[in-house]
């Protein structure tokens, strides 16, 4: 895990994953494609026929739910007259991998069984939960004029994955973090019939999802947007003059939000933002923003994190520069966990089998933090706080200014924390825990709580029978997971898209025991022979040797 620095480079985060070696997907989930590439296909469903069985009525209703024509007029024909007008198709979307397996469980009840893929609420926000789990839907029918009709339709619509992808797409909106030095992604579902650019800007102006809204800032309001004009490869947005009351930094963030959100449109190469038909002037921002070259903020210096390798003798090698980093670490052999904040020259380490955590600047003698138990991982955040997990209690701590503070983890789960990974925006924490039958992965917000922090609104995103060994953020919207399974010699590598639950296996080098990612698309694997492999264009390239390796700024 790297030190998560929140410099201006975060304003240039890309939503997509870099190319990784892949094998067949564990669960295909929802593809995150370019939001204006889907073809709009209109399917006219069939109305109910005479003498249809209860199962046929339920199947016909589900099929008709994919068409919104006439306010879902055909789907309502399958419902009882008592409830037809009151049914709420816009209350949400439940997506299944394939058609439900329907069974008549009594004279008037039909049970639908399927594998859940995605849920979407009535405001088109994806509901974060593990994909690929079994889910049931029950329907009750009555006789009306000698024909079966559904009396208790579920709120919202039920779609197969194919139907969902034919009618909707998933896009990413970008909001500012509280420190105004980075952007935070949020996913939203768009109907294919929507105008992409206009819909994205309107959704951006209404704010983030309920889960994220209180933790981010948004400098674009609905009242700000006067017009949005798309002309071939250029988008022109005119804002009202109230945006000129923003500070230079806030206005720069506003421009960044708009540019980053529109950057996912593949055919849009240029963006201009005006107020009162005059181009917005920022000190270091070009008048016309070139979205295709990722250079729309000239002050951004995109600096890739450094990749650091720990040698068996305790030396630290910066593989990015091939230079030795002088430190006190080689005085303490058998280091099993370490963290380095290169920009602040701070190092922390834990020796194998030791309960002592050492912490100091690179050129100083380390001081020891004595705590009972063992530490499973240590890492720095962007301002130099040291975080670590104690394996005995399963608690998460941080160290700052000689004070040891325990992070309050407010969650229903009472199981111990195994691994944690702080997102590049430092707003979200991925958390693995052991369960009765394997392990789970959840996502929580990191919020200040007095002198400590709280991990709040934890949401389960992965439930596996395997043991989650390591996790790290491979992009701002996806987590890299290393999982071991009983009776399986080699661990499994998994990329989990937190927007949709999409899971994809990745091919790891033989004997992989560690993984590390930089949060911007690059990652490495370390095998049992202390060889360090980096993923380059879907291939593994040997780049060095070391007991372990990690990214840091």
N, C-alpha and C positions, 0 to 999 in steps of 0.2 A: 504493500500500500504506500502510495506516495503522500508527501505533505501537500495538502490541498490549498494552493495559493490562489487568492481571489484577485488577481490583477486585472488590468483592462483587457487582457486577452480573452477573458470570459465573454466579452461582448461579441466575440466572433465564433461562439460555439456552433457547431453544426449538429443537426438533429440526428443524422444517420450514423450507422455503425460503419467502421472501416471493414475492408475485406478480411475475412477470417477463414481458416480452413474448416470446412463444414462436412458433416455427414448427414444422414437422414434426420429430419427434425423429430424431437420427442413429441411435441404438439405444435402443429403449424400455426395456430392462432390466427391473428389478423395481420395481413401484410400492411406495412406502413409504406405506402408508395407516394409518388408525387401527387399532390392533391387535385390536380386538374387533368390527370391522364386517363381517368376511367371513362369508358364510353357510357352514355346514358341509354339504357335499354328499358323500354316500357313493356311490361308483360300484363296482358289483360286476363285476369283469372275467370274461372267459370262460376256461374251462379248455381245454387243448389238445384238438384233435379228431384223429381218425385221419387218417393220410396227409398231414399238413401238411408243406409244403416247408421247407427250412432258413430261408428268408427269413420265412415265416409264423411259424415257431417263435420266431425272434428278435423279430419284431414283437409277437407275443403275450406274450412274456416282458417286454418293455419296457412294454406296456400294463398288464400285471398288476402291475408294480412300483409303480404308483400306489396300490395298495390294500394296507394293512398288516393287513387282517383275518386272524386266525389266524396271526400271525407270518409274513405274506406267503405264506400256504399255497398260493394259486393260482399265484403267480409261481414257486414252487419246483417245481410240476408240470412246468414247461418245462425243468427242469434234469436232468442225469444223476443217477441214484440215487447215483453215486459222490461227488457234490459237493453235492447238494441240502441236506443237513442242515448242511453247513459254510459255506454261502453267508452273507455278512455284509451284509444290507441296511441295517443301521444304521451302517455305516462312513462314510457320507457321501451327498451328493446332487449329481448333475451335471445342471444345467438347460440345455436347448437351446431355441432360439427356437421351433422347430417339430419335427415328427416327423423322425427321422433318415432320410436317404436310404440305403436298404439295397441292397447289391449282393453277389451271389454271386461271390467272386473265385477260388474253387476248389471242389472237390466238397464240402469240409467246413468252409469258412470263409466267413463273411459279414462284410462291412465296412460300418459305419455312418458316414455323413458328416453333419455338421451344424454349425450356428453356435452356439458356446457362449455362454451367457447368465450363468450363475452357478455357482459351486461352493461346497458347504457341507461342513465336516468332520463327523466322527462326534459331536462335541459341540455341533453346531448353530451353530458360528461360521462366518460367510461367509469364504471364502478370497479375498482381494483380488487381482484380476488383471484385465487388460483384457477387457471384454465384447465380443462381436461377432466373435471370431476363429474361424476354422475349426478343427474338432476331429474326430478319428476315433476310433471304438471298434470293436475287432475281436472276433469271436466264433468259437469253434471248436465244432463239433458232432460227435456220434458217433451211431451207430445202437444203440438199445436196444429189443429185442423188436420190431424192424421199424419203429420210430419214431425220428425225429430228436430229439435232446435236446442242450442246451448243456452243454459240459464245463468251460468256463473263464469263468464269469460275472464281470463286473467287480465289485469290492467296492462296496457302496453301491447306490443306485438311480439310474436315468436317468429324468428327467421332462421333459416339455415345459413351456414357460413357463405355459401355461394350466393344466396339471395341478399345477404347483407352487403357483400362486396359489389353486387350489381347496383345497389341502391345508395350506398353510403361509402365514405372514406374517412380516414382518421388523419387529422392534422395536428400540428404543434403550435401553440401560442407561447410567447415569451414575455415574462414580467421581470421587474427589477427586484433584487434582494434588498433587504433593509439597509445595507451599508452603501447601496448605490455604486457598487463596483463589479457587478456581475448580473447576468440574466438567468432566470429559472424557467425551465420548460413546463408546460401544462398541455395535456392532450384533450382534444375535442372531436366530436363526430360531426361530419358535414354531409348533408344530402348531396347526391351526385348532381341533382338538378340546380344546385346553388351556383351562383357566380363566384368562383374561388377567391379572387382578390377582395371583392367587396365583402363577402361573407367573413373572411379572415379578419379584416380590419374592424368590422362591426362586432364580431365576437371578442376581439382584443379589447375594444372600448368598453365592453360590459364587465370586464374583470375576470379573475381567475376562478377556478372551481372552488366549491365550498371547502374542500380539504386543504387547499393551498392559500386561499384568499387572504386570511389574516396574517400570513407570514411574508407576503410580497407587496410591492408597491406598483401602481399602474398610473402612468402620467397621461394616458389617453382616455378621454371620456366620450360618451356618445354625442355630447353637445359639441365637442371639438371638431368632429368630422363633417365638413361641408359638402365635399364631393370626392368621388373616386372614379378616375377615368383610365381605362385600359386601352392602349393603342398599340397593337401588335406586341412588341417585346418590351414596351415601356408602360409603367404605371405612374400616374400623376395623382397626388393626394393634396387637396386643399383643406387646411385647418383654419379654425377661427383665430382671431388675434389674441384671444386669452392665453394661448400657449406661450406668447412672448413674455408673460409674467413669470414664467419658470426661470430658475437659475440656469446658467450655462451648462452646469453638470446635468440638471434635470432635463433640459431640452436635448442634450446629447443622448441621455438614456432613452427619451421618447423616440428619437430618430432610430436608435439601436433596436428598440422593441419592434418598430414597424418594419425595419429592414430585415431583421432576423426572422420575423414571422413570414414575410413575403419571399424570403430566400428559398423556401421549399417549392416554389412554383418553377418548373423546369424551363418554361418558355419566356420567363421574364428576366431581362438582362439589365434593365435600367429603372431607377426609381427617382422621382423628384417630389419633394415635399415643400409646399408653399403655404403662406398665410397671407390673405388679402391679395392673392395672385403674385406675391413676391417670394422668391426663393428664400427659405430659411438659411440664415448665415450663421455658421458656427466656426469658431477659430480654426479648428483642425479637421473639419468635415467638408468634403467636396460638395459643390452645389448639386451635382448629379451623382447619385450613388450607383456604382457599378456592382450589381449583385452577383454577376457571374464570376468575378475575380476575387470575391471576399475581401475587397480593399476599401470598403465604404467608410471606414474610419481611419484616417491616415495616421493618427497617433498610435494606433494599436501595433505593438511589436509582438507578433505571434512567436512566443518562445516555447519550444517543446521542453517538457520536464526532463531532467537528467535521470539516466538509468544508472543506478549504483549497484555494484557487485561486492559481496563480502567474500574474501578469500579465506582459505583454511587457516592461514597464519594470522588472521585478524586484520589484514590490510583491507582498506576500502578503495576500490577502483571505480572511477567515473567512466563507464563504458561509452558515454556520449562524447567524451573528450580524450579518453584513453590516458587519463592522468591519475596519479596516486593522491588520495586525500589523507593528509597527515592527521592522525587522531590518537587518542589514548586506548583505542579499542584492542590493539594487539597485546596489551598488557593483561587482558582477561580472555583467555581461550574458551572455546566451546560456547560461543555466543549462539543462542537459538532464536532470539528475537531482537530486532533493533529498529530504530527510527532515526532519520536524519532530516533536519531542517537546514538545507544547504545555504539558503539565503541568509539565515540568522546564525549559521555555524553552530548549531546545537545538536548533540548526539545523545541518544538513550539506548541502553541495551539491557538484556536479561540473559544471564548465562544458563546453560543447560542444567536442569535439576536444581536451580537456585531460586530462592524467594526474594533475592535482592535485585532491585531495579536501580541501575546507575544512570546518572544524568549530569551533563556538564557541557560547556562549550568545547569545541574540538581541541583547543590548545590549553585546556585546564584539566586539573585532576577531578575525576567525577565524585560527586557525593552520592550516598546510598539512601534509597527510600526502602525501609524495611517494612514489609507487609507479610502476614502469614499467607501461605498458599503460593501458587504458581501463576504466571502470566501467560496467556495464550497469544497475545499480540500487543504491540505498542505502535503508536503513530502520532505525529504532530498535526495540528491544524495550521491555518495560514498565519496566525498571530503568535505561534510558538507554544500553545497549550499542548501538553502531552496527555494523550488518552491511552488507557490500557484496560484490558479485561482480565479479571482474576478468575482462574478456572475453577477453584474450589467453591466459591460462593456464586460464581456466574454473574458477578456484578461488574458494572462499567464505571471507571473512575477517570478523573482528569487531575493533572498537577499544574498549579499555577501559583507563582510567587510564594513558594515554600508551604503552600496550604494544600492538603490532600482533600479533595471534595468528591463525594460519590454522586454520580448522576442518577437522579430519580427516574426509574423506568415505570411509567404508568401504563400498565397493560393488563388485560384479563389473564393472560398466560402467567403461570407461576414457575414455568420451567426455566432453567438457567440459560444465560446467554452463552453462545459458543463463539461466534465471530461477529464483528461489526465492520461496516465500511461507510465512511463519510462521503457524501456526494460531492462533486466538484464545486457546487454552489454552497456547500456546507449548511444546507437547509434541511437535508434529508439523510436519514441513517438507515442502511440496510442491516437487518439483524437476523442471524441464524440462531435457532434453538433446537435442542434435542426434544423429540416427542416420544410417545409410547411405542410408535412403530417406525421411527426414522428421525427425520428432522424437518424443520420448517424455515421459511424465509419470509420476513415481514419488512414493511417499510413504515417508518415513523418520521414525524417532523421533529427537528431539534429546536427547542424553544428555551430561552432564558427563564430561570425560575429562582429569583433572588440571587444568591451567590453561586448557584449551581445551574444545572440544566435539566430539562425534562424531555423525554422522548414520548410524544403524544400522538393520539389518533393512529395507533398501530394498525396496519392493514396487511392481512395475510396474502402473499402473492405466489408462494410455492410450498407444496406439501409433498415430500418425497419419502420413499422407504429407505433411501440411502442416508449416509452420514455426510453432511455438508462440512468439508474440511477447510475451505478458504473461499472468501468472496472479495470482490473489488469492483469498482465502477469502471467499465470499459468506455462508456460515453455518458453524457449527462442524463440519458434516458434508458440505459441498459446496464445490467450487472453481470459480471463474469463469475461463475460458480464452479467450484471443484468439488465433486461428489464421489465418495467411495461406496461400493455396494458389496454385501456379503457374497462370497463365491464368485467375485469378479476381480481378476488380478490387476487390471488397470483402472484408474479412476476415470470418471466421465467429466468432460468439460461442457458447460452449458452457458449460453448467452440468453439472458432473460430480459425481455423488453417490458419495463414497468408500466408502460402506457396501456398495454393490451394483454399482458400475460403470455405473449408469444415466446416459445422456447425453441432454441435451436442448438443441436449438438455441434460441438467443434472437435475436430481431430487433434488430439494432443500427441506430442512426442512420446515414445515409449518410455515408461518409467517415470512419468511426471509426478513430482511430489509437491511442487509449489507453483503458484501463479501470481502475477502482479500486472496491474493495468494502470494507465496514466490518466484515465478519465476523458481522453480525447481521441480514442480509437486505437491506440497502440497497446500491446501487451506481450509479456514474455512467459515462458514456462521453464522451470528448472527441473532436471531429471535427477535420478538417484546417483548418477555418475558425476554430479556437480557441473553439468553442462547447461549453459543458458541458451535458450532458443527464442528467437523473435519471429512473430508472424509478419511476413512480407508478401503481399500479393497472393494470399491464400496458400503460401508455402512456409515451411519452418526453416529458418536460417540460423546456423550456429554462430553466435556472436561473442562467446567468451565462456569463462568458467567461474564458478563461485558456489559457495555453500547456499547462498540465497541471493536474490536480486530484488530491487524495488525502485519505484520512481519517486523523485522528489524535485521540488522547485529550488 
